[in-house]
Amino acid sequence: MSYCTFVQSITQKKDLIHKNYHDNHYGFPIEEDDELFGRLIMEINQAGLSWTTILNKEQNFRKAYHQFSIKKVARYGEKDFERLMNNAGIIRNRLKINAAIENAKTILSLQKEHGSFKKWIDHHHPKTKEEWTKLFKKTFKFTGGEIVNEFLMSTGYIPGAHDADCPIGKLLARKNLNKK
């Protein structure tokens, strides 16, 4: 079942968080580097878990990681690492927390070289899924095929976020046509 079909079939209040994400975020381009970084953190933390868990913890992630401030997270030291490891509101996984901190440092370097994280992605766009995965694995910590695919699809860089008959997908397609 596609995400669009799942969202259209929602009947339980607890699943409405998916409707908001699908209708207002999934597949929508993100312009701000901190928000791109935040989406990368969320996709990395989703590995092995349900997207529902991550969506329900999004505000906790934002608070724990200083609203996804790349500059602040890049300066995290041992005290911050331990604070995150003790925060029950997020995913307490050493590898994922370390990846967030190290990836923030990497993004700072990319910003210096390319002007922004977004410009670095734009510079490499378009690529195949395999090429993107290779690039991300070489550049970032804790990124594999599914994480890279979902990150790029959820931020509008590669197609597939929405079904062809999805009203949100049609809206995004019209917006993209207007940009050209």
C-alpha positions in Angstrom: 0.0 0.0 0.0 1.4 3.4 -0.9 1.6 6.2 1.6 -1.1 8.1 -0.3 -3.5 5.2 -0.1 -2.7 4.7 3.6 -3.4 8.4 4.3 -6.7 8.3 2.4 -7.8 5.2 4.4 -7.1 6.8 7.9 -9.9 6.3 10.3 -8.2 6.5 13.6 -7.4 9.8 15.3 -3.9 8.5 16.3 -3.0 8.3 12.6 -4.0 11.8 11.6 -0.4 12.9 12.1 0.3 11.1 8.8 -2.3 13.1 7.0 -0.7 16.4 8.1 2.8 15.2 7.1 1.5 13.8 3.7 -0.6 16.9 2.9 1.9 19.6 4.0 5.4 18.2 4.0 6.0 14.9 2.2 7.6 15.6 -1.2 7.6 19.4 -0.7 10.9 21.1 -1.4 12.7 22.4 1.7 14.6 25.7 1.2 16.3 26.1 4.7 19.4 24.2 5.5 18.4 23.6 9.2 15.1 22.0 8.0 16.9 19.8 5.5 19.2 18.8 8.3 16.2 18.1 10.5 14.6 15.9 7.9 17.9 14.0 7.5 18.0 13.5 11.3 14.4 12.2 11.2 15.1 9.8 8.3 18.2 8.4 10.0 16.3 7.9 13.3 13.5 6.1 11.5 15.8 3.3 10.4 14.4 0.1 12.0 11.4 1.9 13.4 8.0 3.1 12.2 7.5 6.5 10.7 4.6 7.0 13.1 7.1 6.8 16.0 9.3 9.5 14.4 6.4 11.8 13.5 5.1 11.5 17.1 8.6 12.5 18.4 9.3 15.3 15.9 8.7 18.1 18.4 11.0 16.3 20.9 13.7 16.0 18.2 13.3 19.7 17.4 13.7 20.6 21.1 16.6 18.2 21.8 18.5 19.2 18.7 18.1 23.0 19.1 15.4 23.3 16.4 17.8 21.4 14.1 20.4 24.2 14.2 23.3 22.9 12.2 25.7 25.3 13.9 24.6 24.4 17.4 24.5 20.7 16.8 28.0 20.8 15.2 29.3 22.2 18.5 27.8 19.4 20.6 30.3 17.8 23.0 30.2 14.9 25.4 27.8 16.6 27.7 25.3 17.2 24.9 25.7 13.6 23.7 24.9 12.3 27.2 21.9 14.7 27.4 20.6 13.2 24.2 21.3 9.6 25.3 19.2 10.3 28.4 16.3 12.0 26.6 13.4 9.6 26.5 11.6 11.9 24.0 13.9 11.0 21.2 15.5 7.8 19.8 18.4 7.0 22.2 20.8 5.3 19.9 24.5 6.1 20.1 25.1 5.6 16.4 22.1 7.8 15.4 23.0 10.6 17.9 26.7 10.5 16.8 25.5 10.7 13.1 23.5 13.8 13.8 26.5 15.5 15.4 29.0 14.4 12.8 26.6 15.2 9.9 26.1 18.7 11.3 29.9 19.2 11.1 30.0 17.8 7.6 27.1 20.2 6.5 29.1 23.2 7.9 31.9 22.2 5.6 29.5 21.8 2.7 28.0 25.2 3.5 31.5 26.8 3.4 32.3 25.2 0.1 28.9 25.5 -1.7 27.2 28.3 0.2 24.5 26.0 1.7 23.5 22.4 2.2 20.7 22.9 -0.3 23.2 24.3 -2.9 25.3 21.2 -2.4 22.3 18.9 -3.1 21.3 21.1 -6.0 24.9 20.9 -7.4 24.6 17.1 -7.5 21.0 17.0 -8.8 19.9 14.9 -10.7 21.4 11.5 -9.9 20.2 8.0 -9.9 19.2 6.5 -6.5 22.4 4.4 -6.6 24.5 7.5 -7.3 22.8 9.5 -4.5 23.3 6.6 -2.1 27.0 6.3 -2.9 27.5 10.1 -2.5 25.6 10.2 0.8 27.4 7.2 2.2 30.7 8.8 1.2 29.7 12.1 2.7 27.6 11.4 5.8 27.3 9.0 8.7 24.5 6.4 9.0 23.1 6.8 5.5 22.1 3.8 3.3 19.8 3.3 0.3 16.5 3.6 2.1 17.5 6.6 4.3 18.9 8.4 1.2 15.9 7.5 -0.9 13.3 8.7 1.7 15.3 11.8 2.5 15.5 12.8 -1.2 11.9 11.8 -2.0 10.5 13.5 1.1 12.3 16.8 0.2 11.2 16.7 -3.5 14.5 15.8 -5.1 13.4 12.5 -6.6 10.0 11.4 -7.7 7.8 8.8 -6.0 6.5 10.6 -2.9 2.9 10.6 -4.2 0.7 8.4 -6.4 -0.2 9.8 -9.8 -3.8 10.2 -8.8 -3.0 11.8 -5.4 -4.3 15.4 -5.1 -1.2 16.5 -3.2 1.1 14.9 -5.9 -0.9 16.7 -8.6 -0.5 20.0 -6.7 3.3 19.5 -6.4 3.5 18.6 -10.1 1.7 21.8 -11.1 4.0 23.9 -8.8 7.1 22.3 -10.3 5.8 23.0 -13.8 5.3 26.6 -12.9 8.9 26.9 -11.8 10.3 26.0 -15.2 
